[in-house]
């Protein structure tokens, strides 16, 4: 009998739930939270009791009995840097999620909520491939300044999920392939997957790699330095320019890529230039990873919301397909990817890792 797995993916003003029988979706629901209700909480993890009550009430309305579940899995948060895989939620993890050891983010609630529910019926709780997955080779850590070591923060959950999906489709083992995977969303991360590990990837959060719908990507260092010391800009202003108000939204006033593509089709030359430039930078980032495995690349994979754009995909394909065949897995199935990680452990295909 297929195991029932509850999946929790907290967002800033919502909590997305999924119930899976094996990997078959029973339901997916997005529980919205009133911003006014949330604003009184100083830290994101202070919201855990409120969100837990919403989840339990919803499950009761749906007739979901907790003792019918085999596991609960939550989106991993900003923990210490760890290798990829499925981790059982333990007290050390809860402590670090509450502290926000690498920052505060809604996803920090994922493991906390998963354990709160799982402990009620004495079943395991997990997180899978959080954004802080770090499998970098030592040579990839050096930035050029000893004080500024490169960090691995990227769309690990979706990147690894589509890499595994590609391997399954090709009747191969993920651990036997060399793949370049580009997640194309609000941020863009491009990683080289070598024998099941992401040994180099741009930090999609803090100013590496291509610009994206709302992030600046890499910038000219001296010019950025001068901007930081300009009295017209505060610390928060600069931070917003890097993440939130950088990239496409800085050039075009929108981060809606469907709108941008419509503008291109309507003859907007500036929109076309920006769209092409983002594809150009993404292509360069992809190509820059080919030497990491001496040019031995089995496939290039594009995923994320922008991978639905034939225009954008074609621009990249024309630039990089000389390296390896290009395939697309548009969108992202984060809930299913979380369920799959838990299922691998429950079925004995993989051993749960220990966070310490």
C-alpha positions as CSV (number, residue, x, y, z in Angstrom):
1,X,0.0,0.0,0.0
2,X,1.3,3.4,-1.0
3,X,2.4,5.6,2.0
4,X,0.5,8.9,2.7
5,X,2.9,11.9,2.9
6,X,1.9,15.4,4.0
7,X,4.0,18.2,2.5
8,X,4.3,21.7,3.8
9,X,5.8,24.7,1.9
10,X,5.5,28.0,3.8
11,X,5.5,31.3,2.0
12,X,5.6,34.8,3.3
13,X,1.8,35.2,3.4
14,X,0.6,31.7,2.7
15,X,1.2,28.0,3.5
16,X,1.0,25.5,0.7
17,X,-0.1,22.0,1.6
18,X,0.0,18.8,-0.4
19,X,-1.1,15.3,0.4
20,X,0.4,12.5,-1.6
21,X,-0.3,8.8,-1.8
22,X,3.1,7.7,-2.9
23,X,3.7,10.4,-5.6
24,X,0.1,10.6,-6.6
25,X,-1.4,13.9,-5.6
26,X,-4.5,13.6,-3.4
27,X,-4.9,17.4,-3.0
28,X,-2.9,20.6,-3.1
29,X,-4.1,23.6,-1.2
30,X,-2.8,27.1,-0.6
31,X,-3.8,28.5,2.8
32,X,-3.6,32.3,2.7
33,X,-2.8,34.4,5.8
34,X,-3.9,37.9,6.4
35,X,-0.9,40.3,6.2
36,X,-2.5,42.3,9.0
37,X,-2.6,39.2,11.2
38,X,1.1,38.4,10.5
39,X,2.5,41.9,10.9
40,X,2.4,41.6,14.7
41,X,5.0,38.8,14.7
42,X,8.5,40.1,15.0
43,X,10.2,37.0,13.5
44,X,8.9,34.6,10.9
45,X,9.3,31.6,13.2
46,X,7.1,33.3,15.8
47,X,4.2,32.5,13.5
48,X,4.5,28.7,14.0
49,X,1.6,28.3,16.4
50,X,-0.7,30.4,14.2
51,X,0.1,28.5,11.0
52,X,-0.1,25.2,12.7
53,X,-3.6,25.9,13.9
54,X,-4.6,26.8,10.3
55,X,-3.1,23.6,9.0
56,X,-4.7,21.3,11.6
57,X,-8.1,23.0,11.0
58,X,-7.8,22.5,7.3
59,X,-6.8,18.9,7.6
60,X,-9.8,18.3,9.9
61,X,-12.1,19.9,7.4
62,X,-10.7,17.6,4.7
63,X,-11.2,14.6,6.8
64,X,-7.4,13.8,6.9
65,X,-6.6,11.7,10.0
66,X,-3.0,12.3,11.2
67,X,-2.6,8.6,12.1
68,X,-3.1,7.7,8.5
69,X,0.1,9.6,7.5
70,X,3.5,7.9,7.1
71,X,5.5,11.1,7.2
72,X,5.4,14.9,7.1
73,X,7.9,16.8,5.0
74,X,8.6,20.5,5.1
75,X,10.5,22.9,2.8
76,X,14.0,23.3,4.2
77,X,15.1,26.7,5.4
78,X,18.3,28.7,5.9
79,X,20.2,26.2,7.9
80,X,23.9,25.6,8.0
81,X,25.4,24.6,4.7
82,X,24.8,20.8,4.2
83,X,25.1,18.2,1.4
84,X,22.0,17.4,-0.6
85,X,19.5,14.8,0.5
86,X,16.6,14.0,2.8
87,X,17.1,14.9,6.5
88,X,15.1,13.9,9.4
89,X,14.1,16.9,11.5
90,X,15.8,16.8,14.9
91,X,16.1,19.2,17.8
92,X,19.4,20.7,16.5
93,X,17.7,21.5,13.2
94,X,14.7,23.1,15.0
95,X,17.1,25.2,17.1
96,X,18.9,26.5,14.0
97,X,15.7,27.1,12.1
98,X,14.5,29.2,15.0
99,X,17.8,31.1,15.1
100,X,17.9,31.6,11.3
101,X,21.6,30.8,11.2
102,X,21.9,32.0,7.6
103,X,19.0,34.4,7.6
104,X,15.3,34.6,8.1
105,X,13.0,33.2,5.5
106,X,9.4,31.7,5.5
107,X,10.9,28.3,4.5
108,X,12.5,28.2,8.0
109,X,9.0,27.3,9.2
110,X,8.9,24.2,7.0
111,X,10.8,21.8,9.2
112,X,9.3,23.3,12.4
113,X,5.7,22.7,11.3
114,X,6.5,19.3,9.9
115,X,7.9,18.1,13.2
116,X,5.1,19.7,15.2
117,X,2.5,17.6,13.2
118,X,4.5,14.4,12.9
119,X,5.3,14.3,16.6
120,X,1.5,14.2,17.4
121,X,1.3,10.7,15.9
122,X,4.9,9.6,16.4
123,X,5.9,9.5,12.7
124,X,9.1,10.9,11.0
125,X,9.4,14.4,9.8
126,X,11.8,15.5,7.0
127,X,13.2,18.3,4.9
128,X,14.6,17.8,1.4
129,X,17.4,19.6,-0.5
130,X,17.1,23.1,1.2
131,X,18.5,26.2,-0.6
132,X,21.7,25.9,1.5
133,X,22.7,22.6,-0.1
134,X,26.5,22.8,-0.4
135,X,28.5,20.3,-2.4
136,X,31.0,22.7,-4.0
137,X,34.5,21.5,-4.9
138,X,37.1,23.3,-2.9
139,X,38.4,25.1,-6.0
140,X,34.9,26.6,-6.5
141,X,34.9,28.2,-3.1
142,X,37.6,30.8,-3.8
143,X,36.3,34.1,-4.9
144,X,39.5,36.1,-5.2
145,X,39.4,37.6,-1.7
146,X,40.0,35.3,1.4
147,X,37.5,37.3,3.4
148,X,34.7,36.6,0.8
149,X,34.4,32.8,0.3
150,X,31.8,31.8,-2.3
151,X,28.6,30.3,-0.9
152,X,26.2,27.7,-2.3
153,X,22.7,29.1,-2.1
154,X,20.5,28.1,-5.0
155,X,17.3,26.4,-6.1
156,X,18.5,23.0,-4.9
157,X,15.1,21.3,-4.5
158,X,14.0,21.9,-8.0
159,X,17.4,21.5,-9.7
160,X,17.9,18.1,-8.1
161,X,14.3,17.0,-8.8
162,X,14.5,17.7,-12.5
163,X,18.0,16.2,-12.7
164,X,16.6,13.0,-11.2
165,X,13.6,13.2,-13.5
166,X,15.9,13.4,-16.5
167,X,17.9,10.5,-15.3
168,X,14.7,8.4,-14.8
169,X,13.4,9.4,-18.3
170,X,16.7,8.2,-19.8
171,X,16.8,5.0,-17.7
172,X,20.1,6.2,-16.1
173,X,21.2,6.9,-12.6
174,X,21.5,10.5,-11.5
175,X,24.7,9.6,-9.8
176,X,26.3,8.6,-13.2
177,X,25.5,11.7,-15.1
178,X,27.1,15.2,-15.8
179,X,24.3,17.7,-16.1
180,X,24.1,21.5,-16.3
181,X,20.8,22.6,-14.8
182,X,19.5,26.2,-15.1
183,X,16.6,27.2,-12.8
184,X,14.9,30.2,-14.5
185,X,12.6,31.9,-12.1
186,X,12.5,35.1,-10.0
187,X,16.2,34.3,-9.5
188,X,18.4,32.3,-11.9
189,X,20.7,29.6,-10.6
190,X,22.9,27.5,-12.9
191,X,24.6,24.4,-11.5
192,X,26.9,21.6,-12.7
193,X,25.7,18.2,-11.4
194,X,28.6,15.8,-11.4
195,X,27.8,12.3,-10.3
196,X,24.9,13.4,-8.1
197,X,26.6,16.4,-6.5
198,X,26.3,20.1,-7.5
199,X,30.0,20.9,-7.5
200,X,29.7,24.5,-8.7
201,X,26.7,26.9,-8.9
202,X,26.2,30.6,-8.8
203,X,24.8,32.1,-5.6
204,X,21.4,33.1,-6.9
205,X,20.6,35.3,-3.9
206,X,23.6,37.5,-3.3
207,X,24.8,38.8,-6.6
208,X,26.3,36.1,-8.8
209,X,25.4,34.9,-12.3
210,X,22.8,36.3,-14.7
211,X,20.4,39.1,-13.9
212,X,16.9,37.8,-13.5
213,X,13.3,39.2,-13.2
214,X,14.0,40.8,-9.8
215,X,17.8,40.3,-9.1
216,X,20.7,42.2,-10.4
217,X,23.1,39.2,-10.8
218,X,26.8,40.1,-11.0
219,X,27.7,43.8,-11.2
220,X,30.8,45.9,-11.9
221,X,32.5,45.8,-8.5
222,X,34.0,49.3,-8.5
223,X,30.8,51.0,-9.6
224,X,28.8,49.1,-7.0
225,X,31.4,50.1,-4.4
226,X,30.9,53.8,-5.3
227,X,27.1,53.4,-5.1
228,X,27.4,51.9,-1.6
229,X,29.2,55.1,-0.4
230,X,26.8,57.4,-2.1
231,X,24.8,59.2,0.5
232,X,21.7,59.0,-1.6
233,X,21.5,55.3,-1.0
234,X,20.9,53.5,2.3
235,X,22.0,50.0,3.1
236,X,18.4,48.8,2.5
237,X,18.3,50.7,-0.8
238,X,21.4,48.8,-2.1
239,X,20.1,45.5,-0.8
240,X,16.8,46.0,-2.7
241,X,18.6,46.9,-5.9
242,X,20.5,43.6,-5.6
243,X,17.4,41.4,-4.7
244,X,13.9,42.6,-5.3
245,X,14.3,45.7,-7.5
246,X,17.2,44.6,-9.7
247,X,17.3,42.9,-13.0
248,X,14.3,43.1,-15.4
249,X,12.2,45.1,-13.0
250,X,14.9,47.8,-12.8
251,X,15.0,48.1,-16.6
252,X,11.3,47.7,-17.4
253,X,9.3,48.3,-14.3
254,X,7.9,44.8,-14.2
255,X,9.1,41.3,-13.2
256,X,6.2,39.6,-15.0
257,X,8.0,37.8,-17.8
258,X,4.7,37.1,-19.7
259,X,4.1,40.8,-19.9
260,X,7.7,41.3,-21.0
261,X,7.3,38.8,-23.8
262,X,4.1,40.4,-24.9
263,X,5.9,43.7,-25.1
264,X,8.6,42.1,-27.2
265,X,5.9,40.7,-29.6
266,X,4.3,44.2,-29.8
267,X,7.6,45.6,-31.0
268,X,9.0,47.1,-27.7
269,X,12.7,47.4,-28.6
270,X,13.9,48.0,-25.0
271,X,11.9,45.0,-23.7
272,X,13.5,42.9,-26.5
273,X,17.0,44.0,-25.6
274,X,16.5,43.2,-21.9
275,X,15.0,39.8,-22.7
276,X,17.8,39.0,-25.0
277,X,20.4,40.2,-22.5
278,X,19.0,37.9,-19.8
279,X,19.2,35.0,-22.2
280,X,22.7,36.0,-23.2
281,X,23.9,36.1,-19.6
282,X,22.2,32.8,-18.8
283,X,23.9,31.2,-21.9
284,X,27.3,32.5,-20.8
285,X,26.7,31.1,-17.3
286,X,25.8,27.7,-18.7
287,X,28.8,27.6,-21.0
288,X,31.1,28.6,-18.2
289,X,30.4,25.3,-16.4
290,X,31.3,23.0,-19.3
291,X,35.1,23.0,-18.5
292,X,34.3,21.9,-14.9
293,X,33.9,18.3,-16.2
294,X,36.3,18.7,-19.1
295,X,33.5,19.3,-21.5
296,X,31.8,15.9,-20.7
297,X,28.2,17.0,-20.3
298,X,25.3,14.6,-20.9
299,X,22.6,17.3,-21.1
300,X,21.7,20.8,-20.4
301,X,18.3,21.2,-18.5
302,X,16.2,24.3,-18.3
303,X,13.5,24.5,-15.6
304,X,11.5,27.1,-13.7
305,X,8.7,29.4,-14.9
306,X,10.7,31.1,-17.6
307,X,11.4,27.7,-19.3
308,X,7.7,28.0,-20.5
309,X,8.9,30.7,-22.9
310,X,9.8,29.3,-26.3
311,X,11.4,32.6,-27.2
312,X,13.7,32.5,-24.2
313,X,14.5,28.8,-24.5
314,X,15.3,29.1,-28.2
315,X,17.8,32.0,-27.5
316,X,19.6,29.8,-25.0
317,X,19.4,26.6,-27.2
318,X,21.0,28.4,-30.2
319,X,23.8,29.5,-28.0
320,X,24.7,26.4,-25.9
321,X,23.5,23.3,-27.7
322,X,26.9,22.8,-29.2
323,X,27.9,21.7,-25.7
324,X,25.2,19.1,-25.1
325,X,21.6,18.3,-25.9
326,X,19.2,20.8,-24.3
327,X,15.9,19.6,-22.7
328,X,13.3,21.5,-20.7
329,X,11.2,20.7,-17.7
330,X,9.2,23.9,-17.3
331,X,7.8,25.1,-14.0
332,X,8.6,23.6,-10.7
333,X,6.9,20.9,-8.7
334,X,8.4,21.6,-5.3
335,X,5.6,19.8,-3.3
336,X,6.1,16.6,-5.4
337,X,9.8,16.9,-5.1
338,X,9.5,17.1,-1.3
339,X,7.2,14.1,-1.3
340,X,9.6,12.2,-3.5
341,X,12.5,12.8,-1.0
342,X,10.5,11.4,1.9
343,X,9.3,8.5,-0.2
344,X,12.8,7.5,-1.1
345,X,13.6,7.2,2.6
346,X,10.4,5.5,3.5
347,X,11.0,2.9,0.8
348,X,14.6,2.2,1.8
349,X,16.0,3.7,-1.4
350,X,17.9,6.3,0.5
351,X,19.0,6.7,4.1
352,X,17.8,9.9,5.9
353,X,20.8,12.1,6.8
354,X,21.4,13.5,10.2
355,X,21.7,17.3,10.7
356,X,24.2,18.3,13.4
